[in-house]
Amino acid sequence: MEFSSYDPAWLVEAAKKQHPAEGWLHEALAKCTRAIGEEPVIYFVDPKSPDWHVARDYRINDTPRGDVEIDVLKDGRIGGIEFLKAEWRSGSFG
């Protein structure tokens, strides 16, 4: 898989509304301009990379694209996002 261009503007705006005090999160999301994959899972860091160590997840609800879970890596970068609504549609949730 190759990285392709990605516009995270919609995600940054949603994070600003739901997590207004988390300025570092807004900045980290704004840097997510290259991506691998497509909905329901998009990666901004290769998940097979030795850097892939999730420290925390953030949830953003009711975006124009549904609920999203954000994987924040230990170094503060955004590893990827998961579109939770797609899991419900596919029947693979939980």
C-alpha positions, 0 to 999 in steps of 0.5 A: 500500500502506498500513502496518498494525499488526505485532507483532515480539515473535517476531522480537525473541525470536529475535534475542535468542537468536541475537544476544544481544550486539546490544542495538541490534538487539533495540531496533530490531526492537521498534520495527517495529510498522507494516508493509507487505506479507506473507510472504515480504517484509515492509517496515517502511520504504517500500522506495521511500523515499529512506531505503532504503539497506541497510547490513547484513543479519542472518540469524536461523535456525530461527525458528517461521516459518523462516529470516529475513534482516533488512535494516538501513538505514544509519540503524540502522532495520530496513527489512524482513525476508525469509522465506527458507523461502518462497523455497525453496518458490516456486523463486525462490531463487538 
